[in-house]
């Protein structure tokens, strides 16, 4: 198994340490957002209206466009969900 070692000067690079350690949390958050948008496009679940209401056609189109934008942005950074 490969090892990766990150070294930081703790006092001066505290923000960089947190960014490095929280990378997986960002991925999980983006995955959760994408799944909420997918629920709208696939199952017509509304993320705007109260629970139990169906998404309107405009919400569906917006959700689809935002899913596309998420993938475009991630791709530009050579990332995937």
N, C-alpha and C positions, 0 to 999 in steps of 0.2 A: 504494500500500500504506500502511496506517495505521501510525503509530508510537506506541508507549507508552513513556514515560520514567518510571522510578521513581527517586526520590531519597531517599537515606538519609544520616544522619550516621554514618559508618562505625563509629566507636568505640562510640557509645551504642546503636546499633540493629543490632548484628551478628546477633542472633537473627532479627530481622525480615528481614534480607537473606537469610539462609539459608532461611527459610520461603518467601519470594518466589521464590527460585531453584530450590527443590526441589519446587515444586507439581507439575510434570510427573512426578516420581518417585513422588509419592503416587498420582497417577492410574494410573500403570503398575502399582504394587503392588496397588491395588484391583482393577484389571482382571485381574491374574494370579490373585488370590484368587478372584474371581468365576469365572474359567475352571476352576480346580481344583474348585470346587463344581459347576460345570456338568458337568464330566467325571463326577462322581458321579451327578447326576440324569439325565443323558442316556445315558451309556455304562456305568453301574454300576461305575465305577472307584473303588476304596476309597482314601481319603486317610488312613485310620487303620491298616489292616492292611498287611502287607508287599506289595511289588510283585507284581502278578499275581493278587491276590485280588479277588473281586467285593464290591461294597458290599452290606451287608445292608439290608433295608427301612427300618430305623430310621435308618441313616446317610443314606439317600436322602432321607427326610423332613426330617432336620435340615439337610442341605445345601440343600434347597429353601427351608426357612424362613430360613436365613441369607442366601441370595441375595435373598429378598424384603426382609429387614431392610436389607441393603446398599442396595438401591434406594430404600427408604423414607427412610433417613438421607440419602443423596445428594440425593434430591428435596427434603427439608426445607431443604437448603442451596442449592437450585436448581442442582444439579450432575447430570451424567450421565456414564456410562461411555462 
